[in-house]
């Protein structure tokens, strides 16, 4: 019996209500009649309508105490419109729209602004009741039109048209909840929120809408852009779009500052193009400087081959790869242990990590060759040293005394003379798009093997440790539970999760891996889906990258240029 009650909550509740009707009849048979039942039904119609609204809220494990006041406010509006001479259909549509608006306001307060549901709906309860009283002057509406009164007159089996409509709505709602994907999503969200997310239930719909609004409002303050190459401008424009903001790119940073000052906005600069002159001039002119850079889950293929990014970061303080100064990411990570939604963020981060590892997702998702541990004659532990672009800002600013791939290889060999070291050159360097290429014979002075065109997730699946300067590979290794040694100042070092060569006095919080993931992949970057042309979540992008033709390529002439460049390099 107990199991039946647990598995059939709605049926059990209905049975309990029916027993309450039957009980008086068992005591005195004259109470149990069709007339009595229809009378009870007529009196409870409003309660049924309230119950249907409350059910949709309660199934998601929330509470809304303003349902009654919303119903009353809608009823008042219906009466006012009818007394004003509006047709019944027009009045009904307006009433429904008002109910939808009130529900949307409650949803924004709870799902977007994160106000506890009981607090938010207690506030709107008073607000909607106040609106109702304001419209009526504190009195109930009298003298309703005859057409409305006729709807409450019995038409069949002693039940009015409104009563039959109520029954129809109840049956429709029961069918939706029990037999459709819509209903199953409601149950899944309420019973197990994280499980629902992992199964693909779009529990984040309102958050996605909120993200669109947040990005839109933020981007209104960014009128001037500098340091963007021409091929980057189309995708930067998409990430920085707003309904009223004006986007203007400049080659001269002084003109950008003057434009931003004149329009009361900020200057956005591609982080690696930020100069001391630009920074000091912005401070002098009282213009805020925002740095933009690629995110951590970027694309299928290299940015230098004109593949558009799915994620970018905007940092108001510095940039994540520069450990010499504070950054927005540092602030996020330092405060994350006290974040009001820490538990939910960590749970979400854990699921995201599982998907990334399962699907083999990395920053660029390049390489095709497969290797196994047996392909290497490991003398001891198997170490991976990922190569980097030597003139990259992350190496220049975060190398902490080491500025080349050879320097890194030499340092690793000195510390681990008996280990088997695998060196993987950076794909941008291998494609000859960037600086940092070293001859194999020089690399093999310190490394045991040089590998190319191997997927990074495959390599991470066979090595014991990753030794890196500032490479994102270190973060990708942490996701997979691999020991990481940081020789420079990457953003993921200094939080108690890596073996660090230097100290990071600003990084005071000891983080769990889930907290690091939540701050780095969920809270810090912005994500844009080129297929849907809207801002989205990291989960959406990870899924997109696993789909055929999931990558957005550059414009035709850029792709043509990249292809010609590759052919020329193969010849020479």
Backbone torsions as a table, in degrees:
resi	resn	phi	psi	omega
1	UNK	NA	-44.8	-179.6
2	UNK	-62.4	-41.3	179.0
3	UNK	-63.8	-38.5	177.2
4	UNK	-61.6	-43.1	-179.9
5	UNK	-63.0	-42.5	-179.1
6	UNK	-66.8	-36.2	-176.3
7	UNK	-89.2	-10.8	-178.0
8	UNK	-134.6	66.0	-173.1
9	UNK	-63.1	-44.6	-177.2
10	UNK	-67.4	-44.5	179.6
11	UNK	-62.8	-38.7	178.6
12	UNK	-64.5	-42.8	178.4
13	UNK	-63.2	-42.4	178.4
14	UNK	-62.7	-42.0	179.1
15	UNK	-61.8	-40.7	178.9
16	UNK	-63.1	-41.4	178.5
17	UNK	-64.4	-43.3	179.0
18	UNK	-62.4	-37.9	178.3
19	UNK	-64.1	-33.7	176.4
20	UNK	-65.8	-31.8	175.3
21	UNK	-72.9	-39.2	-174.5
22	UNK	-75.7	-31.6	-175.3
23	UNK	-56.1	-45.7	176.7
24	UNK	-61.0	-33.5	178.8
25	UNK	-68.1	-30.6	176.8
26	UNK	-69.5	-31.7	177.6
27	UNK	-78.4	-38.3	179.5
28	UNK	-148.3	114.7	-173.7
29	UNK	-61.7	-25.2	-177.6
30	UNK	-67.7	-20.8	177.9
31	UNK	-74.0	-26.2	-176.5
32	UNK	-93.1	91.1	-179.4
33	UNK	-144.6	163.9	178.5
34	UNK	-61.7	-39.8	-179.6
35	UNK	-61.9	-42.0	179.6
36	UNK	-65.3	-44.0	-179.1
37	UNK	-63.8	-42.9	178.5
38	UNK	-65.3	-35.5	177.9
39	UNK	-65.3	-44.3	178.2
40	UNK	-63.0	-42.6	179.7
41	UNK	-61.6	-43.7	-179.9
42	UNK	-61.7	-37.5	-178.9
43	UNK	-74.3	-23.5	-174.7
44	UNK	-101.7	4.3	-178.0
45	UNK	-58.8	-43.5	-179.4
46	UNK	-63.9	-36.1	178.6
47	UNK	-66.9	-35.8	178.0
48	UNK	-64.5	-43.2	178.3
49	UNK	-63.4	-41.9	176.7
50	UNK	-63.1	-39.8	-178.9
51	UNK	-64.4	-38.1	179.4
52	UNK	-63.3	-42.9	177.0
53	UNK	-64.5	-42.8	-179.9
54	UNK	-66.9	-33.6	-179.2
55	UNK	-60.7	-45.3	-179.2
56	UNK	-61.8	-33.3	177.8
57	UNK	-75.2	-46.1	-174.4
58	UNK	-70.2	-27.7	177.9
59	UNK	-64.6	-23.5	177.2
60	UNK	-93.4	14.5	178.6
61	UNK	63.4	36.4	174.9
62	UNK	-119.5	-178.1	178.9
63	UNK	-143.0	142.5	178.2
64	UNK	-139.2	105.9	-178.2
65	UNK	-89.0	2.4	-177.5
66	UNK	-97.8	4.0	-177.0
67	UNK	-57.9	-43.3	-179.1
68	UNK	-63.2	-43.2	-179.6
69	UNK	-69.1	-33.0	175.3
70	UNK	-63.9	-43.8	178.4
71	UNK	-61.7	-45.5	178.8
72	UNK	-62.7	-42.7	178.9
73	UNK	-62.4	-41.1	178.3
74	UNK	-65.8	-39.3	178.3
75	UNK	-63.4	-40.7	178.4
76	UNK	-63.8	-43.5	178.7
77	UNK	-61.1	-40.7	179.0
78	UNK	-60.5	-46.5	179.7
79	UNK	-64.1	-41.4	179.7
80	UNK	-63.2	-43.2	-179.5
81	UNK	-66.2	-40.8	179.2
82	UNK	-66.4	-41.5	177.6
83	UNK	-67.3	-23.3	177.7
84	UNK	-82.4	-3.0	176.6
85	UNK	97.9	6.7	178.7
86	UNK	-75.2	144.4	177.2
87	UNK	-61.5	154.4	-178.6
88	UNK	-57.9	-45.8	179.1
89	UNK	-59.2	-41.4	179.2
90	UNK	-63.3	-43.4	179.9
91	UNK	-63.7	-39.8	179.8
92	UNK	-66.0	-42.5	179.3
93	UNK	-63.4	-45.0	178.5
94	UNK	-61.1	-38.3	178.6
95	UNK	-65.3	-43.8	177.5
96	UNK	-61.7	-41.8	178.9
97	UNK	-63.3	-38.8	177.1
98	UNK	-63.3	-42.6	177.2
99	UNK	-61.7	-40.9	177.7
100	UNK	-64.0	-41.8	179.2
101	UNK	-62.5	-44.4	179.4
102	UNK	-63.2	-42.3	176.7
103	UNK	-63.9	-38.3	178.1
104	UNK	-63.7	-41.8	178.0
105	UNK	-59.8	-44.9	177.3
106	UNK	-60.6	-42.4	179.7
107	UNK	-62.9	-41.6	178.2
108	UNK	-62.8	-44.2	-179.5
109	UNK	-61.4	-39.9	-175.3
110	UNK	-86.0	-49.6	-173.4
111	UNK	-83.3	-29.2	-176.4
112	UNK	-100.1	-54.2	-178.6
113	UNK	-80.8	-8.1	174.9
114	UNK	64.6	28.7	174.0
115	UNK	-78.6	133.1	178.2
116	UNK	-51.5	138.5	-172.5
117	UNK	-57.3	-42.7	-178.2
118	UNK	-63.8	-38.5	179.7
119	UNK	-70.6	-46.4	-177.8
120	UNK	-62.3	-46.7	-176.2
121	UNK	-75.7	-25.5	171.1
122	UNK	-64.8	-38.8	177.2
123	UNK	-66.0	-47.0	179.7
124	UNK	-69.9	-26.4	173.4
125	UNK	-55.2	-49.6	178.3
126	UNK	-67.0	-37.5	-180.0
127	UNK	-63.4	-49.5	-177.4
128	UNK	-67.9	-35.9	176.6
129	UNK	-66.5	-38.7	177.5
130	UNK	-63.7	-41.4	176.9
131	UNK	-61.0	-43.8	-179.9
132	UNK	-60.8	-45.5	179.8
133	UNK	-67.9	-34.2	178.5
134	UNK	-64.4	-41.1	-179.7
135	UNK	-67.2	-34.6	-174.6
136	UNK	-99.3	-3.5	-176.1
137	UNK	67.6	26.1	179.2
138	UNK	83.1	5.8	-178.8
139	UNK	-120.5	155.7	175.2
140	UNK	-76.1	151.4	-178.3
141	UNK	-73.0	131.3	177.4
142	UNK	-116.2	159.6	176.1
143	UNK	69.5	45.4	179.2
144	UNK	-67.1	150.6	-179.2
145	UNK	-58.9	152.3	-178.3
146	UNK	-63.2	-34.1	-179.2
147	UNK	-61.6	-32.2	177.0
148	UNK	-75.4	-39.8	179.6
149	UNK	-64.6	-32.4	179.5
150	UNK	-64.7	-27.1	-179.9
151	UNK	-67.0	-22.7	-179.9
152	UNK	-94.8	-0.1	178.3
153	UNK	-79.1	140.9	179.6
154	UNK	-58.9	136.5	179.3
155	UNK	-121.8	-28.2	-179.6
156	UNK	-158.9	127.9	-178.9
157	UNK	55.9	32.0	177.3
158	UNK	75.1	9.8	-178.2
159	UNK	-111.2	134.9	-177.1
160	UNK	-77.2	172.4	176.9
161	UNK	-61.9	-39.5	177.0
162	UNK	-63.7	-38.8	178.3
163	UNK	-62.7	-44.7	178.3
164	UNK	-64.6	-37.3	176.6
165	UNK	-64.0	-39.3	177.1
166	UNK	-62.1	-44.4	177.5
167	UNK	-61.6	-41.9	179.0
168	UNK	-62.0	-43.0	178.1
169	UNK	-63.5	-38.4	178.5
170	UNK	-64.5	-45.1	179.0
171	UNK	-64.3	-41.1	178.4
172	UNK	-62.5	-43.3	179.3
173	UNK	-64.8	-41.9	177.9
174	UNK	-60.9	-41.3	178.5
175	UNK	-66.0	-42.9	179.3
176	UNK	-60.8	-42.7	-176.8
177	UNK	-74.6	-31.8	-174.3
178	UNK	-93.4	-29.6	-168.3
179	UNK	-118.5	-3.6	-174.8
180	UNK	-119.4	161.2	176.9
181	UNK	-63.2	-33.6	177.1
182	UNK	-57.3	-47.9	-179.9
183	UNK	-66.4	-41.0	179.1
184	UNK	-62.9	-34.7	176.4
185	UNK	-64.1	-39.2	177.3
186	UNK	-61.2	-49.1	179.6
187	UNK	-61.9	-44.9	-178.1
188	UNK	-63.1	-40.9	-180.0
189	UNK	-64.1	-39.9	-179.8
190	UNK	-75.0	-39.9	-176.8
191	UNK	-76.5	-38.7	-177.0
192	UNK	-155.2	91.6	-173.9
193	UNK	-60.4	-49.3	-177.8
194	UNK	-68.0	-38.0	176.2
195	UNK	-62.8	-39.3	177.5
196	UNK	-61.4	-41.8	178.7
197	UNK	-61.9	-43.6	-179.2
198	UNK	-65.9	-28.1	178.5
199	UNK	-84.7	0.0	175.8
200	UNK	96.1	6.6	177.3
201	UNK	-69.6	129.0	-176.4
202	UNK	-78.9	71.5	177.5
203	UNK	-75.3	-12.0	-174.9
204	UNK	-96.5	13.0	-172.6
205	UNK	-56.1	-50.1	-178.3
206	UNK	-69.0	-30.0	176.5
207	UNK	-67.8	-35.3	176.7
208	UNK	-64.1	-43.4	176.3
209	UNK	-61.2	-41.6	178.1
210	UNK	-63.8	-37.2	178.0
211	UNK	-62.9	-40.0	177.7
212	UNK	-59.8	-44.3	-178.6
213	UNK	-67.3	-42.6	-180.0
214	UNK	-60.1	-48.0	-179.8
215	UNK	-63.2	-40.5	180.0
216	UNK	-61.3	-47.6	-178.4
217	UNK	-66.7	-40.6	179.5
218	UNK	-62.9	-43.5	-174.3
219	UNK	-70.5	-17.0	177.8
220	UNK	-61.2	-23.9	-177.7
221	UNK	-92.2	9.3	-176.6
222	UNK	-114.8	80.8	-178.1
223	UNK	-86.9	-23.0	-171.2
224	UNK	-122.4	135.8	-176.2
225	UNK	-132.9	135.8	-176.8
226	UNK	-141.3	150.6	177.8
227	UNK	84.2	15.8	179.9
228	UNK	-101.3	121.1	173.4
229	UNK	-65.4	159.3	-172.8
230	UNK	-62.7	-34.2	-178.5
231	UNK	-72.5	-22.4	178.8
232	UNK	-82.1	-19.8	-172.6
233	UNK	-63.0	-39.5	178.7
234	UNK	-61.2	-44.1	-179.4
235	UNK	-77.6	-28.2	173.2
236	UNK	-65.2	-38.2	178.8
237	UNK	-61.5	-38.6	178.8
238	UNK	-66.0	-43.5	-179.7
239	UNK	-69.1	-24.7	-174.2
240	UNK	-107.3	10.6	-177.1
241	UNK	-69.0	153.6	173.9
242	UNK	-154.1	167.4	-176.6
243	UNK	-72.2	-30.5	-177.4
244	UNK	-123.0	-11.9	-177.8
245	UNK	-70.9	153.2	178.1
246	UNK	-111.4	127.7	-179.3
247	UNK	-103.6	123.1	178.2
248	UNK	-138.7	125.6	-179.4
249	UNK	-95.6	142.1	179.8
250	UNK	-128.5	146.6	170.4
251	UNK	-92.0	-28.7	178.8
252	UNK	-96.8	115.9	-175.5
253	UNK	-68.4	-25.4	177.5
254	UNK	-66.5	-40.9	176.5
255	UNK	-64.1	-36.9	178.6
256	UNK	-62.9	-42.5	179.2
257	UNK	-63.6	-45.5	-179.8
258	UNK	-62.4	-40.5	178.8
259	UNK	-64.8	-45.4	178.9
260	UNK	-62.4	-41.8	179.1
261	UNK	-63.4	-42.0	-179.1
262	UNK	-67.3	-29.0	-177.2
263	UNK	-103.4	7.7	175.9
264	UNK	64.5	37.4	-178.0
265	UNK	-129.0	-165.7	-177.4
266	UNK	-109.6	167.6	173.9
267	UNK	-105.3	128.8	175.3
268	UNK	-105.8	127.6	-178.6
269	UNK	-126.5	142.5	170.9
270	UNK	-65.8	125.7	-164.1
271	UNK	-53.2	-43.6	-177.6
272	UNK	-70.2	-14.1	179.4
273	UNK	-96.5	3.4	-179.3
274	UNK	-75.6	126.5	-178.8
275	UNK	-110.6	163.1	177.4
276	UNK	-62.2	-38.5	178.9
277	UNK	-62.5	-42.8	178.1
278	UNK	-62.8	-45.7	-177.4
279	UNK	-64.6	-46.8	-178.8
280	UNK	-67.6	-36.1	178.7
281	UNK	-67.6	-38.5	176.3
282	UNK	-62.1	-41.3	177.5
283	UNK	-63.3	-43.5	-179.5
284	UNK	-64.5	-40.7	-176.9
285	UNK	-84.6	-3.9	-180.0
286	UNK	71.2	31.6	179.9
287	UNK	-110.1	129.9	-179.9
288	UNK	-74.1	140.0	-179.0
289	UNK	-109.6	125.1	179.8
290	UNK	-113.7	128.7	178.8
291	UNK	-98.7	138.6	178.2
292	UNK	-118.2	142.8	179.8
293	UNK	-154.6	161.5	175.6
294	UNK	-58.8	147.9	174.0
295	UNK	-81.3	-170.1	-171.8
296	UNK	-96.3	-16.9	170.0
297	UNK	-119.9	100.2	-164.5
298	UNK	-101.2	-57.0	-167.5
299	UNK	-169.1	175.9	166.4
300	UNK	-101.8	102.0	-173.6
301	UNK	109.2	169.0	-172.0
302	UNK	-83.4	149.2	172.4
303	UNK	-66.3	-34.2	179.2
304	UNK	-68.6	-12.7	173.0
305	UNK	-98.4	16.3	172.9
306	UNK	70.5	29.4	170.6
307	UNK	-83.1	127.5	-176.5
308	UNK	-71.5	146.1	-177.5
309	UNK	-83.4	146.1	171.7
310	UNK	-91.6	-11.0	179.8
311	UNK	-144.1	142.6	174.5
312	UNK	-139.0	156.3	176.3
313	UNK	-118.3	146.1	173.9
314	UNK	-121.9	125.1	-174.0
315	UNK	-126.5	123.9	-177.6
316	UNK	-86.0	-16.0	-174.7
317	UNK	-103.8	-43.0	-177.5
318	UNK	-164.9	-131.4	173.4
319	UNK	-153.1	149.8	-168.0
320	UNK	-61.9	-27.3	-175.7
321	UNK	-88.4	1.0	179.8
322	UNK	-105.7	97.5	-176.5
323	UNK	-76.9	-6.2	-177.2
324	UNK	-77.0	-12.0	-177.3
325	UNK	-142.4	158.9	177.9
326	UNK	-63.4	157.6	176.7
327	UNK	-141.0	164.2	176.9
328	UNK	-61.2	-37.0	179.4
329	UNK	-65.9	-40.8	176.7
330	UNK	-59.2	-44.1	179.3
331	UNK	-61.1	-43.8	179.4
332	UNK	-59.7	-47.0	-176.0
333	UNK	-70.9	-36.5	179.2
334	UNK	-64.5	-33.1	-176.6
335	UNK	-98.5	-4.4	-174.1
336	UNK	-63.4	-37.2	178.0
337	UNK	-57.8	-24.1	178.7
338	UNK	-103.0	9.7	-178.7
339	UNK	-64.0	134.6	-177.8
340	UNK	-61.6	-22.6	179.1
341	UNK	-111.2	29.0	-175.6
342	UNK	-55.7	-47.6	-176.9
343	UNK	-60.5	-45.3	180.0
344	UNK	-66.4	-41.8	179.0
345	UNK	-62.6	-41.6	179.8
346	UNK	-66.4	-39.9	177.3
347	UNK	-63.9	-42.6	177.3
348	UNK	-64.6	-40.6	178.6
349	UNK	-63.3	-39.2	178.8
350	UNK	-62.5	-44.2	177.9
351	UNK	-65.4	-39.7	179.0
352	UNK	-64.2	-43.6	177.1
353	UNK	-58.4	-45.3	179.6
354	UNK	-59.1	-41.4	-179.7
355	UNK	-68.1	-42.4	-180.0
356	UNK	-61.3	-45.8	-179.0
357	UNK	-67.0	-43.8	-179.0
358	UNK	-61.3	-42.5	-176.5
359	UNK	-89.7	-3.5	178.2
360	UNK	68.5	35.6	-176.5
361	UNK	-82.0	133.7	174.4
362	UNK	-131.6	-169.7	-176.8
363	UNK	-66.0	-50.6	-175.3
364	UNK	-105.3	-21.7	177.3
365	UNK	56.5	46.4	179.6
366	UNK	-105.3	171.1	179.0
367	UNK	94.9	148.7	-178.5
368	UNK	-130.9	-25.0	-174.4
369	UNK	-72.7	146.2	177.7
370	UNK	-109.8	140.5	176.4
371	UNK	-134.0	160.6	174.8
372	UNK	-126.4	167.9	179.7
373	UNK	-63.0	-31.6	178.7
374	UNK	-65.4	-14.7	177.5
375	UNK	-75.3	-7.1	-177.6
376	UNK	-123.0	135.0	179.1
377	UNK	-88.4	75.4	-175.4
378	UNK	-69.0	123.5	176.1
379	UNK	-80.5	-22.2	178.8
380	UNK	-157.9	-126.3	176.6
381	UNK	-73.9	147.3	-177.7
382	UNK	-96.3	115.9	-175.6
383	UNK	-110.2	137.8	175.3
384	UNK	-110.0	128.2	174.1
385	UNK	-115.8	105.3	178.3
386	UNK	-79.9	130.3	176.3
387	UNK	-72.9	159.1	-179.7
388	UNK	-132.5	166.5	174.3
389	UNK	-77.7	117.0	-169.1
390	UNK	-70.8	-26.2	176.6
391	UNK	-96.3	10.8	177.5
392	UNK	-68.7	146.5	-178.5
393	UNK	-60.4	-34.1	-179.2
394	UNK	-64.7	-32.7	177.3
395	UNK	-77.2	-45.0	-179.9
396	UNK	-61.8	-41.0	-175.2
397	UNK	-92.6	-27.9	-174.6
398	UNK	-113.9	5.0	-178.5
399	UNK	-69.7	-24.3	176.1
400	UNK	54.0	46.9	177.0
401	UNK	102.2	-15.8	176.0
402	UNK	-109.9	124.5	-170.6
403	UNK	-127.5	7.3	-179.6
404	UNK	-145.2	160.0	178.1
405	UNK	-65.3	-33.8	177.8
406	UNK	-66.1	-41.9	177.8
407	UNK	-58.8	-42.0	-179.9
408	UNK	-66.0	-48.1	179.5
409	UNK	-58.4	-42.6	179.6
410	UNK	-62.4	-42.2	-179.8
411	UNK	-65.4	-40.3	179.5
412	UNK	-65.9	-43.2	-179.9
413	UNK	-64.6	-39.3	178.6
414	UNK	-61.9	-37.3	-179.4
415	UNK	-79.5	-27.8	-175.1
416	UNK	-133.8	73.3	-175.7
417	UNK	-65.7	-23.5	-176.1
418	UNK	-102.7	-0.3	-177.7
419	UNK	-80.8	160.0	173.3
420	UNK	-95.0	115.5	-173.2
421	UNK	-106.0	125.8	174.1
422	UNK	-103.6	128.6	176.6
423	UNK	-110.6	125.7	177.0
424	UNK	-117.7	110.8	178.0
425	UNK	-61.3	152.9	178.3
426	UNK	-66.9	138.0	-178.0
427	UNK	-60.8	-33.1	176.3
428	UNK	-64.6	-34.6	178.1
429	UNK	-73.5	-42.4	179.0
430	UNK	-61.7	-35.3	178.6
431	UNK	-79.6	0.2	180.0
432	UNK	64.6	21.3	176.0
433	UNK	-82.6	-24.3	-174.5
434	UNK	-136.6	168.4	-176.9
435	UNK	-83.7	144.7	174.3
436	UNK	138.3	5.1	-178.8
437	UNK	-72.7	133.6	176.7
438	UNK	-128.4	143.3	179.6
439	UNK	-60.9	147.0	-179.2
440	UNK	-57.5	-39.9	-178.1
441	UNK	-62.7	-33.1	177.0
442	UNK	-74.5	-41.4	177.9
443	UNK	-62.1	-37.9	-176.7
444	UNK	-75.8	-3.8	169.8
445	UNK	-65.8	-27.2	-177.0
446	UNK	-120.3	-29.8	-180.0
447	UNK	-98.7	157.4	177.3
448	UNK	-92.2	-24.6	-178.4
449	UNK	-152.8	140.3	172.3
450	UNK	-109.3	125.6	-179.8
451	UNK	-119.1	146.1	179.7
452	UNK	-134.5	161.8	173.1
453	UNK	51.0	31.6	175.7
454	UNK	-109.1	133.5	178.5
455	UNK	-60.1	133.8	-177.5
456	UNK	-61.4	-37.4	179.8
457	UNK	-65.0	-30.4	176.9
458	UNK	-68.0	-45.3	178.0
459	UNK	-61.1	-43.6	-179.8
460	UNK	-64.2	-21.4	179.2
461	UNK	-77.5	-11.1	-175.8
462	UNK	-120.7	-15.2	-176.0
463	UNK	-88.7	160.9	178.8
464	UNK	-95.0	-33.3	-177.3
465	UNK	-142.1	155.3	171.6
466	UNK	-120.5	127.2	177.8
467	UNK	-115.4	119.3	-170.6
468	UNK	-142.8	161.4	175.2
469	UNK	-84.9	-72.6	177.4
470	UNK	-138.3	11.4	-172.1
471	UNK	-61.8	144.8	174.7
472	UNK	-64.2	-18.0	176.9
473	UNK	-56.5	-31.7	177.1
474	UNK	-61.6	-42.8	177.0
475	UNK	-65.7	-42.4	178.4
476	UNK	-63.6	-31.9	175.7
477	UNK	-68.9	-40.4	177.2
478	UNK	-59.3	-39.9	178.3
479	UNK	-57.6	-30.8	-176.2
480	UNK	-99.1	11.6	175.6
481	UNK	74.2	25.1	-177.2
482	UNK	-97.8	142.2	178.9
483	UNK	-66.8	132.6	-175.4
484	UNK	-123.3	132.7	175.1
485	UNK	-114.4	119.7	-177.8
486	UNK	-103.9	120.6	-179.6
487	UNK	-95.2	-13.0	177.5
488	UNK	-118.8	-144.6	-177.8
489	UNK	-123.7	58.7	178.2
490	UNK	-68.5	161.7	-175.3
491	UNK	-63.3	-25.1	-175.7
492	UNK	-89.7	-3.4	177.6
493	UNK	-86.5	157.6	175.5
494	UNK	86.8	5.6	-178.9
495	UNK	-109.0	10.1	178.7
496	UNK	87.7	9.8	-177.6
497	UNK	-110.0	-8.4	-176.6
498	UNK	-130.6	163.7	171.4
499	UNK	-92.5	114.8	-169.3
500	UNK	-109.8	142.5	177.4
501	UNK	-82.7	-26.8	-178.5
502	UNK	-125.1	169.3	178.4
503	UNK	-97.3	155.5	179.6
504	UNK	-129.9	85.0	-173.6
505	UNK	-62.7	-26.4	-179.7
506	UNK	-76.9	-22.6	-176.8
507	UNK	-89.4	90.1	-169.8
508	UNK	-94.3	-20.5	-175.3
509	UNK	-85.4	133.7	170.1
510	UNK	-86.8	111.3	-170.6
511	UNK	-101.3	149.6	165.4
512	UNK	-80.7	164.2	179.2
513	UNK	-61.7	-39.1	179.8
514	UNK	-64.1	-37.5	178.0
515	UNK	-66.0	-40.8	176.7
516	UNK	-61.5	-43.3	179.6
517	UNK	-65.2	-43.6	-178.6
518	UNK	-59.8	-45.6	-179.7
519	UNK	-69.5	-39.7	-173.3
520	UNK	-78.7	-41.3	-173.6
521	UNK	-103.2	-23.6	-175.1
522	UNK	-103.2	-48.7	-171.4
523	UNK	-89.4	-31.6	-171.6
524	UNK	-84.6	-51.5	-174.4
525	UNK	-82.1	168.1	166.6
526	UNK	-110.2	143.3	-178.1
527	UNK	-121.2	138.8	-178.6
528	UNK	-133.8	127.5	179.7
529	UNK	-96.5	113.2	-177.0
530	UNK	-68.6	-24.0	-179.9
531	UNK	-76.2	-43.2	179.1
532	UNK	-91.1	-11.6	179.1
533	UNK	56.8	52.5	177.9
534	UNK	-159.0	160.4	175.5
535	UNK	-69.6	150.9	-174.2
536	UNK	-151.8	-166.2	-176.8
537	UNK	-104.7	162.9	176.0
538	UNK	-61.3	-31.7	176.8
539	UNK	-61.2	-42.0	178.5
540	UNK	-60.9	-43.0	-178.2
541	UNK	-68.9	-41.7	177.0
542	UNK	-58.8	-42.4	176.7
543	UNK	-64.7	-41.8	-179.3
544	UNK	-60.7	-40.5	-177.1
545	UNK	-68.8	-17.5	178.0
546	UNK	-88.9	-6.0	-176.8
547	UNK	-91.7	150.5	174.0
548	UNK	-59.4	138.2	-179.1
549	UNK	57.4	35.8	-179.6
550	UNK	-80.1	-12.6	-177.0
551	UNK	-91.6	135.4	173.9
552	UNK	-89.8	120.2	178.3
553	UNK	-93.3	165.7	178.4
554	UNK	-70.7	179.9	179.6
555	UNK	-64.3	163.3	-171.5
556	UNK	-56.4	-46.4	-175.6
557	UNK	-67.9	-28.5	176.9
558	UNK	-70.0	-42.0	178.2
559	UNK	-64.9	-38.7	178.3
560	UNK	-63.6	-43.6	178.2
561	UNK	-60.8	-43.4	-179.9
562	UNK	-63.1	-40.9	179.8
563	UNK	-65.5	-43.6	178.1
564	UNK	-63.9	-41.0	178.4
565	UNK	-59.4	-43.2	-179.8
566	UNK	-64.4	-41.6	179.5
567	UNK	-64.9	-40.3	178.0
568	UNK	-62.7	-42.5	179.6
569	UNK	-65.3	-36.2	178.6
570	UNK	-66.2	-29.2	179.6
571	UNK	-78.1	-42.5	-175.0
572	UNK	-102.7	NA	NA
